[in-house]
Amino acid sequence: MTSIYIDEDVGRDDASATGVESAPYKTLVHAFLQHPPTEGVQYLTRKSQTDPAGDNVDPAAKLEWKPATKSALKKATNLYEQRKKKAAKEQELAIREKQEAEKRQQVLEEAKKVVIHEDPSLPKPVKIRLDETDPAVIHLGSPQSETPGTRVRVLGRIHRLRAQKDVIFITLADGYGYMQCILTGTLAKTYDAMTLTIASSLAIHGEMRAVPPGQHAPNNRELHADFFTVIGRAAGDKEAITNRVAHDADPQTLYDNRHLVLRGETASAVMKVRAATLRAFRQTFDEHRMLEVTPPAMVQTQVEGGSTLFKFDYYGENAYLTQSSQLYLETCLPSMGDVFCVCPSFRAEKSLTRRHLSEYTHIEAELDFISFADLLDHLEAVICRVIDLTLADPSTAALLKQLNPDFKPPSRPFRRMKYADAIEWLREHDIPNEEGQPHQFGDDIAEAAERKMTDMINQPIFLTHFPAEIKAFYMKKDVDDRRVTESVDVLMPGVGEIVGGSMRMDDWDELMAAYKHEGMDPSPYYWYTDQRKYGTSPHGGYGLGLERFLAWLCARYTVRECSLYPRFTGRCTP
């Protein structure tokens, strides 16, 4: 009789255990795997250590080896059979995979012998972008037409790939559009065709045809290839792009691989809408006879408070990345008229909310000889005109429909609500402040409360007349209520604040008093203060965060999706 020993306390289920008394196994099922149940084999078990509940048990009795119980043997047998079946299936699968791999390798070796050449008797192909559908450039022969379609040459990367018997369907992308290309016959039997991977770049020649009835493809056309070449082969298997940026990957992995994420339909669509929106802003400002200027990004003064400045050494002096170009824009008004800029701004604000970035695109404007009412009217007109221009472009409108199917342009006029009225609204709707208390006049309305109010009202809001104590030093006070400023935040549903603006102090004495109240040395701001010394004027302006505007327009959860390579707390790569 062969005895196999199992000690549930000190035994081991690894190479150091052999099943003898001096080196017992830890579990009965492992003992079965190493020494399958047969006639003449017995399994002896014990628990060598005394547990807290067994303090009164004779230790010598606990050290005694005893045959495994029937219930333990039955349980172990069931587990043993399950593992045997699993091992058998794994072995069978491994054998099948090996056979399939060998068979595929044979097929690939044969495919290497297939060589394709471009037919010199065919017309020279016309090079086109993948979105080009102009009939003057491309004649689309119908699937049954005897008149051939124009022979074209397209270049792009594989966006989607599907192989059937003797036919390979490729959706090519080039940044301008998508095109379905079909490889058949000898083309589909080459080594290059059989080893295509997502993201590989290709050149394909062939005839353009209309898509057969009942089938679908981008722009309802497809390219039937007569020749192709691989320009750049993309990695496959574990390094395939679809594994690097899987749709369910965690956000940090996606940010690390942002360069690959940008190849996706959604990310690229947002970037294209971003470009169209910038064009629309510039056209709108041009229609308002506003001049674009480019202020410096390296400064030695603050605009929005010292706590959010990025500091660096500038030839031995302290300097900062700009928080806003506003002060410089104001200096342009006397000689250039109304001005705007599209520049990056930087805020060292350690906030990880979904609407904060450390670097963002700031669209800022300053207007001369205006009133606060003029400023609000201008803002409303600009926002609505930008939306109209963006939607007027068919390709951009299609992208917006893809990203935000329910988007509707806001109706005018926008709702106008004073800060004091907003405080009352928040109190009436039991929305507390950051301390969990009812809002009081003077509170800086927090992001969460502001967004909840905006979402509940569900329309654009001009929130105006904020208390001077919670706004920047340069904002002009309301002549009818000196507690508040002629200031405005534009709030949009789903995002909250996208614009901050105000009338600027145009009185020398008032501005000097503001410096003193804030404990600021006015001397570094002499160039800004001089605007009140040499022909002052009533003027105002605003700053719009492009990424927030896009998050509202494209229905994105976070502004990070609206930045090419987002920079926020803890991330400055890639």
C-alpha positions as CSV (number, residue, x, y, z in Angstrom):
1,M,0.0,0.0,0.0
2,T,1.4,3.4,-1.0
3,S,0.7,6.3,1.3
4,I,0.4,9.9,0.1
5,Y,0.5,12.5,2.9
6,I,-1.5,15.8,3.0
7,D,-1.0,18.4,5.7
8,E,-3.5,21.2,5.3
9,D,-1.4,23.5,7.5
10,V,2.2,23.1,6.6
11,G,2.0,21.2,3.4
12,R,3.1,22.7,0.0
13,D,1.5,22.4,-3.5
14,D,4.8,23.1,-5.3
15,A,8.0,21.4,-6.4
16,S,9.3,21.2,-2.8
17,A,6.5,18.7,-1.9
18,T,6.6,15.1,-2.9
19,G,3.8,13.6,-0.8
20,V,6.0,11.7,1.6
21,E,5.6,12.2,5.3
22,S,8.5,14.7,5.6
23,A,7.3,16.7,2.5
24,P,3.5,16.5,2.4
25,Y,1.1,18.2,0.0
26,K,-1.3,20.9,1.2
27,T,-4.5,19.8,-0.6
28,L,-6.0,16.5,-1.5
29,V,-6.8,17.6,-5.1
30,H,-3.2,18.4,-5.7
31,A,-2.3,15.0,-4.4
32,F,-4.7,13.5,-6.8
33,L,-3.1,15.4,-9.7
34,Q,0.4,14.2,-8.7
35,H,-0.7,10.6,-7.8
36,P,-4.0,9.7,-9.4
37,P,-6.4,7.5,-7.4
38,T,-5.6,3.8,-8.1
39,E,-5.7,0.6,-6.2
40,G,-3.1,0.4,-3.6
41,V,-2.9,4.2,-3.0
42,Q,-4.2,5.7,0.3
43,Y,-4.3,9.4,1.2
44,L,-3.4,10.3,4.7
45,T,-4.4,13.8,6.0
46,R,-3.9,15.9,9.2
47,K,-3.9,19.4,10.6
48,S,-0.6,19.8,12.4
49,Q,-1.3,23.2,14.0
50,T,-3.6,23.9,16.9
51,D,-6.2,26.6,16.0
52,P,-7.7,29.0,18.6
53,A,-10.9,27.0,18.9
54,G,-9.0,23.8,19.7
55,D,-6.8,24.9,22.7
56,N,-8.1,22.0,24.9
57,V,-7.5,19.3,22.3
58,D,-4.6,17.0,22.9
59,P,-1.8,18.2,20.5
60,A,-0.5,14.6,20.1
61,A,-3.9,13.6,18.7
62,K,-3.8,16.4,16.2
63,L,-0.5,15.2,14.8
64,E,-1.9,11.8,13.9
65,W,-2.3,10.9,10.2
66,K,-5.7,9.7,9.3
67,P,-7.2,8.4,6.0
68,A,-9.1,11.1,4.1
69,T,-12.9,11.1,4.7
70,K,-15.3,9.9,2.1
71,S,-16.7,13.4,1.7
72,A,-13.2,14.9,1.2
73,L,-12.4,12.1,-1.3
74,K,-15.6,12.8,-3.2
75,K,-15.0,16.6,-3.4
76,A,-11.4,16.1,-4.4
77,T,-12.5,13.6,-7.1
78,N,-14.9,16.0,-8.6
79,L,-12.4,18.8,-8.7
80,Y,-9.8,16.3,-10.1
81,E,-12.1,15.3,-12.9
82,Q,-12.9,18.9,-13.8
83,R,-9.2,19.7,-14.0
84,K,-8.5,16.7,-16.1
85,K,-11.2,17.7,-18.5
86,K,-10.0,21.3,-18.6
87,A,-6.4,20.1,-19.2
88,A,-7.6,17.8,-22.0
89,K,-9.5,20.7,-23.6
90,E,-6.5,23.0,-23.3
91,Q,-4.2,20.3,-24.8
92,E,-6.7,19.7,-27.7
93,L,-6.9,23.5,-28.3
94,A,-3.1,23.8,-28.3
95,I,-2.8,21.0,-30.8
96,R,-5.5,22.5,-33.0
97,E,-3.9,26.0,-32.8
98,K,-0.5,24.5,-33.6
99,Q,-2.0,22.7,-36.6
100,E,-3.8,25.9,-37.8
101,A,-0.6,27.9,-37.3
102,E,1.4,25.4,-39.4
103,K,-1.3,25.3,-42.0
104,R,-1.4,29.1,-42.2
105,Q,2.4,29.2,-42.4
106,Q,2.2,26.9,-45.4
107,V,-0.4,29.1,-47.0
108,L,1.8,32.2,-46.3
109,E,4.8,30.5,-47.8
110,E,2.8,29.7,-50.9
111,A,1.5,33.3,-50.9
112,K,5.1,34.7,-51.1
113,K,5.3,33.1,-54.5
114,V,2.4,35.2,-55.8
115,V,3.7,38.4,-57.4
116,I,1.5,41.2,-58.7
117,H,2.3,43.8,-61.3
118,E,0.4,46.9,-62.4
119,D,-1.1,46.4,-65.8
120,P,0.6,48.9,-68.1
121,S,-2.4,48.8,-70.5
122,L,-4.7,50.4,-67.9
123,P,-5.1,54.2,-67.8
124,K,-2.8,56.2,-65.5
125,P,-4.7,56.5,-62.2
126,V,-5.9,59.9,-60.9
127,K,-4.7,60.6,-57.4
128,I,-7.6,61.7,-55.1
129,R,-8.3,62.2,-51.4
130,L,-10.7,59.7,-49.9
131,D,-13.5,62.3,-49.5
132,E,-13.4,63.5,-53.1
133,T,-16.7,62.8,-54.9
134,D,-16.8,65.6,-57.5
135,P,-18.3,64.1,-60.7
136,A,-16.0,66.3,-62.7
137,V,-13.1,64.4,-61.2
138,I,-14.6,60.9,-60.7
139,H,-17.0,59.1,-62.9
140,L,-18.8,56.4,-60.8
141,G,-19.6,53.5,-63.0
142,S,-22.6,51.6,-61.6
143,P,-22.1,47.9,-60.5
144,Q,-23.7,46.7,-63.7
145,S,-22.5,49.5,-66.0
146,E,-20.5,48.7,-69.1
147,T,-18.9,52.1,-68.8
148,P,-15.9,51.8,-66.4
149,G,-15.5,54.2,-63.5
150,T,-12.4,56.5,-63.4
151,R,-9.3,54.7,-62.4
152,V,-7.9,56.3,-59.3
153,R,-5.0,56.1,-56.8
154,V,-5.8,56.5,-53.2
155,L,-3.4,56.5,-50.2
156,G,-4.3,56.0,-46.5
157,R,-4.3,53.8,-43.5
158,I,-6.4,50.7,-42.8
159,H,-9.3,51.8,-40.5
160,R,-11.3,48.6,-40.7
161,L,-10.4,45.2,-42.2
162,R,-12.6,42.2,-43.1
163,A,-11.4,39.1,-44.9
164,Q,-13.7,36.5,-46.6
165,K,-12.9,33.7,-48.9
166,D,-10.9,35.2,-51.8
167,V,-12.2,38.7,-50.9
168,I,-10.7,41.4,-48.6
169,F,-12.7,44.5,-47.6
170,I,-10.6,47.4,-46.5
171,T,-11.9,50.7,-45.1
172,L,-9.1,53.2,-45.8
173,A,-8.8,56.5,-43.9
174,D,-6.6,59.5,-44.8
175,G,-7.7,62.3,-42.4
176,Y,-10.1,63.7,-45.0
177,G,-12.5,60.8,-45.3
178,Y,-13.1,57.1,-45.6
179,M,-13.3,54.8,-48.6
180,Q,-14.2,51.1,-48.9
181,C,-11.7,49.2,-51.1
182,I,-12.1,45.7,-52.3
183,L,-9.2,43.2,-53.1
184,T,-10.2,40.1,-55.1
185,G,-8.6,37.4,-57.1
186,T,-4.8,37.3,-57.2
187,L,-4.6,40.5,-55.1
188,A,-6.2,38.8,-52.2
189,K,-3.8,35.9,-52.4
190,T,-0.6,37.7,-52.0
191,Y,1.5,37.6,-48.8
192,D,1.0,41.3,-48.3
193,A,-2.8,41.0,-48.5
194,M,-2.9,38.0,-46.1
195,T,-0.8,39.8,-43.5
196,L,-2.5,43.2,-43.5
197,T,-3.0,44.8,-40.1
198,I,-5.1,47.7,-38.8
199,A,-3.3,51.1,-39.3
200,S,-1.0,49.8,-42.1
201,S,-0.6,52.5,-44.8
202,L,-1.4,51.5,-48.4
203,A,-1.5,52.8,-51.9
204,I,-4.4,51.3,-53.9
205,H,-5.2,51.7,-57.6
206,G,-8.5,50.7,-59.0
207,E,-11.9,51.6,-60.5
208,M,-14.5,53.6,-58.6
209,R,-18.0,52.1,-58.6
210,A,-21.3,52.9,-57.0
211,V,-22.2,50.6,-54.1
212,P,-24.7,47.8,-55.1
213,P,-28.3,48.4,-54.0
214,G,-28.9,47.4,-50.4
215,Q,-25.3,47.7,-49.3
216,H,-23.5,50.6,-47.6
217,A,-20.1,52.2,-47.7
218,P,-18.8,55.7,-47.1
219,N,-20.2,58.2,-49.6
220,N,-21.9,55.2,-51.3
221,R,-19.0,54.3,-53.5
222,E,-16.2,51.7,-53.4
223,L,-12.9,51.1,-55.1
224,H,-12.4,47.8,-56.9
225,A,-8.6,47.4,-56.7
226,D,-6.4,46.3,-59.6
227,F,-3.1,46.9,-57.8
228,F,-1.9,47.8,-54.4
229,T,1.3,48.3,-52.4
230,V,2.0,48.3,-48.7
231,I,3.8,51.6,-47.7
232,G,4.1,51.1,-43.9
233,R,3.2,47.9,-42.2
234,A,1.6,48.4,-38.7
235,A,2.3,46.1,-35.7
236,G,-0.1,43.3,-35.1
237,D,-0.8,40.6,-32.5
238,K,-0.2,42.0,-28.9
239,E,1.1,45.2,-30.2
240,A,-1.8,45.9,-32.5
241,I,-3.3,49.4,-32.3
242,T,-6.6,47.9,-31.2
243,N,-4.9,46.4,-28.1
244,R,-2.9,49.5,-27.3
245,V,-6.1,51.7,-27.2
246,A,-8.9,49.3,-26.5
247,H,-12.3,51.1,-26.2
248,D,-12.6,49.9,-22.5
249,A,-9.0,50.9,-21.5
250,D,-8.6,53.0,-18.4
251,P,-8.4,56.8,-19.0
252,Q,-4.7,57.1,-18.0
253,T,-3.8,54.4,-20.6
254,L,-5.7,56.4,-23.2
255,Y,-3.9,59.6,-22.3
256,D,-0.6,57.8,-22.5
257,N,-1.5,56.7,-26.0
258,R,-3.2,59.9,-27.1
259,H,-1.3,59.9,-30.3
260,L,-3.1,56.6,-31.2
261,V,-6.5,57.7,-29.8
262,L,-6.5,60.6,-32.2
263,R,-6.7,58.1,-35.0
264,G,-10.2,57.1,-33.8
265,E,-13.3,58.4,-35.4
266,T,-14.6,60.2,-32.3
267,A,-11.3,61.9,-31.3
268,S,-10.6,63.0,-34.9
269,A,-14.2,64.3,-35.3
270,V,-13.8,66.5,-32.2
271,M,-10.5,67.9,-33.5
272,K,-12.1,68.7,-36.9
273,V,-15.0,70.4,-35.2
274,R,-12.5,72.3,-33.1
275,A,-10.8,73.5,-36.3
276,A,-14.1,74.5,-37.9
277,T,-15.1,76.4,-34.7
278,L,-11.8,78.4,-34.7
279,R,-12.4,79.3,-38.3
280,A,-16.0,80.4,-37.4
281,F,-14.7,82.6,-34.5
282,R,-12.1,84.3,-36.7
283,Q,-14.7,84.9,-39.5
284,T,-17.2,86.3,-36.9
285,F,-14.6,88.6,-35.4
286,D,-13.7,89.7,-38.9
287,E,-17.3,90.5,-39.7
288,H,-17.3,92.7,-36.5
289,R,-14.2,94.5,-37.8
290,M,-12.0,93.2,-35.0
291,L,-8.3,92.8,-35.5
292,E,-6.4,89.7,-34.4
293,V,-3.2,90.3,-32.3
294,T,-0.8,88.0,-30.6
295,P,0.2,89.0,-27.1
296,P,3.2,87.4,-25.2
297,A,2.9,84.2,-23.3
298,M,5.8,85.1,-20.9
299,V,4.8,87.8,-18.4
300,Q,5.9,89.4,-15.2
301,T,2.4,90.5,-13.9
302,Q,-0.6,88.6,-12.8
303,V,-4.2,88.9,-14.0
304,E,-6.3,86.3,-12.2
305,G,-4.4,85.9,-8.8
306,G,-1.0,84.8,-7.9
307,S,-1.9,81.3,-6.6
308,T,-2.5,80.0,-10.2
309,L,0.7,81.3,-11.8
310,F,3.3,79.0,-13.4
311,K,6.6,80.5,-12.4
312,F,9.9,80.1,-14.2
313,D,13.4,81.7,-14.4
314,Y,13.7,84.3,-17.1
315,Y,17.4,85.2,-17.4
316,G,17.7,85.5,-13.6
317,E,14.3,87.2,-13.1
318,N,11.0,85.8,-12.0
319,A,8.5,85.4,-14.9
320,Y,5.3,83.5,-15.4
321,L,3.2,81.9,-18.1
322,T,0.3,84.1,-18.9
323,Q,-3.1,83.5,-17.2
324,S,-4.8,85.9,-19.7
325,S,-3.9,88.2,-22.6
326,Q,-6.5,90.7,-21.5
327,L,-4.3,93.5,-20.2
328,Y,-2.3,93.5,-23.4
329,L,-5.4,93.6,-25.5
330,E,-6.6,96.7,-23.7
331,T,-3.4,98.5,-24.7
332,C,-4.3,97.8,-28.4
333,L,-7.6,99.6,-28.4
334,P,-6.5,103.2,-29.0
335,S,-4.6,102.4,-32.2
336,M,-6.2,99.2,-33.5
337,G,-9.8,99.4,-32.5
338,D,-11.6,96.3,-31.2
339,V,-9.2,93.4,-31.0
340,F,-9.1,89.7,-30.3
341,C,-6.6,86.9,-29.8
342,V,-6.5,83.1,-29.9
343,C,-3.7,82.1,-27.6
344,P,-2.9,79.6,-24.9
345,S,-3.4,80.6,-21.3
346,F,-2.0,78.7,-18.3
347,R,-3.5,78.2,-14.8
348,A,-1.6,76.4,-12.1
349,E,-4.9,75.4,-10.5
350,K,-4.6,72.0,-8.8
351,S,-8.1,71.0,-9.8
352,L,-9.0,67.6,-11.4
353,T,-12.5,68.5,-12.4
354,R,-13.8,67.6,-15.8
355,R,-13.8,71.2,-17.0
356,H,-10.3,72.3,-15.9
357,L,-7.0,72.3,-17.9
358,S,-3.6,73.6,-16.9
359,E,-3.1,74.9,-20.5
360,Y,-6.1,75.8,-22.7
361,T,-6.9,77.8,-25.8
362,H,-8.2,81.2,-24.7
363,I,-10.3,83.2,-27.2
364,E,-10.2,86.8,-25.8
365,A,-11.6,90.1,-27.1
366,E,-11.6,93.7,-26.0
367,L,-14.1,96.3,-27.2
368,D,-13.7,100.1,-27.0
369,F,-16.3,102.7,-26.3
370,I,-19.1,100.4,-25.2
371,S,-21.5,99.9,-22.3
372,F,-22.2,96.7,-20.3
373,A,-25.4,96.2,-22.3
374,D,-23.3,96.4,-25.5
375,L,-20.9,93.8,-24.2
376,L,-23.7,91.4,-23.5
377,D,-25.3,91.9,-26.9
378,H,-22.0,91.4,-28.6
379,L,-21.3,88.2,-26.7
380,E,-24.7,86.7,-27.6
381,A,-24.3,87.7,-31.3
382,V,-20.8,86.2,-31.5
383,I,-21.8,82.9,-29.9
384,C,-24.9,82.5,-32.1
385,R,-23.0,83.5,-35.3
386,V,-20.2,81.0,-34.6
387,I,-22.8,78.2,-34.2
388,D,-24.5,79.3,-37.4
389,L,-21.3,79.3,-39.3
390,T,-20.2,75.9,-37.9
391,L,-23.5,74.3,-38.8
392,A,-23.5,75.9,-42.3
393,D,-20.5,73.7,-43.3
394,P,-22.0,70.3,-44.3
395,S,-19.0,68.2,-43.3
396,T,-18.8,69.9,-39.9
397,A,-22.6,69.6,-39.4
398,A,-22.3,65.9,-40.1
399,L,-19.6,65.5,-37.6
400,L,-21.6,67.4,-35.0
401,K,-24.6,65.1,-35.7
402,Q,-22.3,62.1,-35.1
403,L,-21.0,63.6,-31.8
404,N,-24.1,65.3,-30.5
405,P,-27.2,64.1,-32.2
406,D,-29.6,66.1,-30.0
407,F,-27.8,69.5,-30.4
408,K,-30.0,72.5,-31.2
409,P,-28.7,76.0,-31.5
410,P,-29.7,78.1,-28.5
411,S,-32.6,80.5,-28.9
412,R,-32.2,84.2,-28.5
413,P,-32.2,86.2,-26.3
414,F,-30.2,84.3,-23.7
415,R,-31.6,84.3,-20.2
416,R,-30.0,87.1,-18.1
417,M,-29.8,86.6,-14.4
418,K,-28.1,88.7,-11.8
419,Y,-25.8,87.1,-9.2
420,A,-28.2,88.1,-6.4
421,D,-31.1,86.5,-8.1
422,A,-29.0,83.3,-8.7
423,I,-28.3,83.2,-4.9
424,E,-32.0,83.3,-4.3
425,W,-32.7,80.6,-6.9
426,L,-30.1,78.3,-5.3
427,R,-31.7,78.8,-1.9
428,E,-35.2,78.2,-3.2
429,H,-34.0,74.9,-4.9
430,D,-32.1,73.8,-1.8
431,I,-28.7,73.7,-3.5
432,P,-26.1,74.3,-0.8
433,N,-22.8,76.0,-1.0
434,E,-19.4,74.2,-0.5
435,E,-19.9,74.1,3.3
436,G,-23.3,72.5,2.9
437,Q,-25.0,75.7,4.0
438,P,-27.6,77.8,2.1
439,H,-26.0,80.2,-0.3
440,Q,-25.4,83.7,1.0
441,F,-24.7,86.9,-0.9
442,G,-20.9,87.0,-1.3
443,D,-20.4,83.3,-1.8
444,D,-18.3,82.3,-4.8
445,I,-20.8,79.9,-6.4
446,A,-19.0,76.6,-6.7
447,E,-18.7,74.6,-10.0
448,A,-21.1,71.9,-8.9
449,A,-23.9,74.3,-7.8
450,E,-23.4,76.4,-10.9
451,R,-23.6,73.4,-13.2
452,K,-26.7,72.0,-11.4
453,M,-28.5,75.3,-11.7
454,T,-27.5,75.6,-15.4
455,D,-28.6,72.1,-16.2
456,M,-32.0,72.5,-14.4
457,I,-32.7,75.8,-16.2
458,N,-31.4,74.1,-19.4
459,Q,-30.6,77.2,-21.5
460,P,-27.7,79.6,-21.9
461,I,-27.5,82.0,-19.0
462,F,-25.8,85.4,-18.7
463,L,-25.0,85.5,-15.0
464,T,-24.1,89.1,-14.2
465,H,-23.2,91.6,-11.5
466,F,-20.9,89.5,-9.2
467,P,-19.7,91.0,-5.9
468,A,-16.5,93.0,-6.3
469,E,-14.9,91.0,-3.5
470,I,-14.9,87.7,-5.5
471,K,-13.9,89.2,-8.8
472,A,-10.6,90.5,-10.4
473,F,-9.3,93.9,-9.3
474,Y,-9.8,95.5,-12.7
475,M,-13.5,95.0,-13.0
476,K,-15.7,98.1,-13.1
477,K,-18.2,98.6,-10.3
478,D,-21.9,99.1,-11.1
479,V,-22.7,102.8,-10.5
480,D,-26.1,101.9,-9.1
481,D,-24.7,99.3,-6.6
482,R,-21.1,99.7,-5.7
483,R,-21.1,96.2,-4.0
484,V,-21.1,94.5,-7.5
485,T,-19.2,94.7,-10.7
486,E,-20.4,95.0,-14.3
487,S,-19.3,91.4,-14.9
488,V,-20.7,88.4,-16.7
489,D,-20.2,84.6,-16.8
490,V,-21.8,82.8,-19.7
491,L,-23.2,79.4,-18.5
492,M,-24.0,76.5,-20.8
493,P,-25.9,73.3,-19.9
494,G,-23.7,70.3,-19.3
495,V,-20.5,72.4,-18.8
496,G,-21.2,75.5,-16.8
497,E,-19.1,78.6,-17.3
498,I,-17.6,79.0,-20.8
499,V,-17.0,82.7,-20.8
500,G,-16.0,85.3,-18.2
501,G,-16.1,89.0,-19.0
502,S,-16.6,92.5,-17.7
503,M,-16.3,96.1,-18.2
504,R,-12.9,97.4,-17.2
505,M,-12.1,100.2,-14.7
506,D,-11.5,103.3,-16.8
507,D,-10.9,105.7,-14.0
508,W,-7.3,106.3,-12.9
509,D,-8.1,106.9,-9.2
510,E,-10.5,103.9,-9.0
511,L,-7.8,101.6,-10.5
512,M,-5.1,102.9,-8.1
513,A,-7.5,102.3,-5.2
514,A,-8.1,98.7,-6.5
515,Y,-4.3,98.0,-6.5
516,K,-4.1,99.2,-2.9
517,H,-7.1,97.2,-1.8
518,E,-5.6,94.0,-3.3
519,G,-2.2,94.8,-1.8
520,M,-0.6,95.0,-5.2
521,D,2.3,97.1,-6.2
522,P,1.1,99.2,-9.2
523,S,4.5,100.0,-10.6
524,P,4.9,96.8,-12.7
525,Y,1.5,97.7,-14.2
526,Y,2.5,101.2,-15.3
527,W,1.9,100.3,-19.0
528,Y,-1.6,99.1,-18.1
529,T,-2.5,102.0,-15.9
530,D,-1.3,104.5,-18.5
531,Q,-4.4,103.6,-20.6
532,R,-6.4,105.6,-18.0
533,K,-3.8,108.5,-18.2
534,Y,-3.8,109.0,-21.9
535,G,-7.3,109.3,-23.2
536,T,-9.3,106.8,-21.2
537,S,-12.6,105.3,-22.5
538,P,-15.4,102.9,-21.4
539,H,-14.3,99.5,-22.6
540,G,-14.8,95.9,-21.8
541,G,-14.0,92.4,-22.9
542,Y,-14.1,88.7,-22.2
543,G,-12.3,85.4,-22.4
544,L,-13.8,82.2,-23.8
545,G,-12.4,78.8,-23.1
546,L,-12.4,77.0,-26.4
547,E,-12.3,73.5,-24.9
548,R,-15.3,74.3,-22.7
549,F,-17.2,75.7,-25.7
550,L,-16.4,72.5,-27.6
551,A,-17.4,70.3,-24.6
552,W,-20.9,71.9,-24.8
553,L,-21.1,71.9,-28.6
554,C,-19.9,68.3,-29.0
555,A,-21.5,66.8,-25.8
556,R,-18.2,65.7,-24.4
557,Y,-18.0,64.6,-20.8
558,T,-14.7,66.4,-20.1
559,V,-12.8,69.3,-21.7
560,R,-9.8,66.9,-22.0
561,E,-11.4,65.3,-24.9
562,C,-11.4,68.7,-26.7
563,S,-7.7,69.3,-26.4
564,L,-5.2,67.8,-28.8
565,Y,-2.8,66.7,-26.0
566,P,-4.5,67.8,-22.7
567,R,-2.4,69.2,-19.9
568,F,-3.9,69.0,-16.4
569,T,-2.7,68.4,-12.8
570,G,-0.1,65.6,-12.9
571,R,0.1,65.3,-16.7
572,C,2.4,67.0,-19.1
573,T,3.0,64.1,-21.5
574,P,3.1,62.8,-24.2
